Amino acid sequence: MNNYVVVFSNRGDLPMPVNFEVTYEDGTKERRSLPVEIWYQGNTWNHLLKTDKKVVAVEIDPDKVMADINVANDRWPNAIYEE
């Protein structure tokens, strides 16, 4: 079992639910959701992701349906760090 901590930050003024997609080393993908209530604790949320697979990417709002002030920071690893 692998444990990952995915850190989400709310950098805007409007709290929204968090929909995200996890991509695994074997090419499979999984979508998960976190409720808007996570932001009641503050502007940062540490999410424990437990899986048997190796995570290679995480993308927030993969369908780009939520309001976002900076879509460039919605993916890990970010393309700027892949070069």
Sequence and secondary structure as in RCSB ss.txt:
>XXXX:A:sequence
MNNYVVVFSNRGDLPMPVNFEVTYEDGTKERRSLPVEIWYQGNTWNHLLKTDKKVVAVEIDPDKVMADINVANDR
WPNAIYEE
>XXXX:A:secstr
 EEEEEEEE  SSS   EEEEEEETTS EEEEEE GGGGGG SEEEEEEEESS EEEEEESTT  S  S GGGSE
ES HHHH 
